[in-house]
Amino acid sequence: MPRILAIDYGAKRTGLAVTDELQIIASGLTTVDSASAIVFLKDYFQKENVEKVLIGDPKQMNGLPSQSAPLIEAFTTKFIAEFPKMELVKVDERFTSKMAFQSMIDGGLKKKQRQNKALIDEISATILLQDYLSRKNML
């Protein structure tokens, strides 16, 4: 079975997470410089069988797009142009960064480790993906 990949795209860094081949467990993949995200994905898609990509859709508490929405839209446009056959699903990413930070605290990471923004982005993508899998399996 092909994998599902999740993207937590940001102005500087992009966190990536991927499922196992049975699409049961989400695991952090890496964090890449946002400017090179498309190049990284081209290489990754050549090596791995991915059927679907989730991208965090930033929203405010009232459901309206957040300040970073235009940035995500620009990346989404590039992604679709580069990978027209890949299914792309926007997923509400509210609270993923806060949940990632809390999971780092709960996991016992030291303060210095919790300041690693790249790790927060990767964990955010993992939370986004695991949440999607949980909802998908409930249907």
C-alpha angles and dihedrals in degrees: 000000000000123000130249117226126203126206126202097190120197139170093261108012137029121207117210132196132176139193127238115256091269091053092234105113130041117213132183111256105184146292119254135186105269092230090062098039095106091050090050091049093050090056094043094049090053091055101037134045105240120173102178140021125206120203125194112250107208114220136170122237090267091056096253120128115275128232091270094054095098090052091052091045091054091051091046090054091051091046093052091047091050097040106026094163096050115100109237120196124188113220127191106254100187111144096005093118092048091046090049092052091047091049088054090054092045089049090057098247114164120247092256091054092048089058090065100109092188090060091049090053092050092048090047090055089048092051090048090052097043090049090052091050092049092052092044092053092050091062 
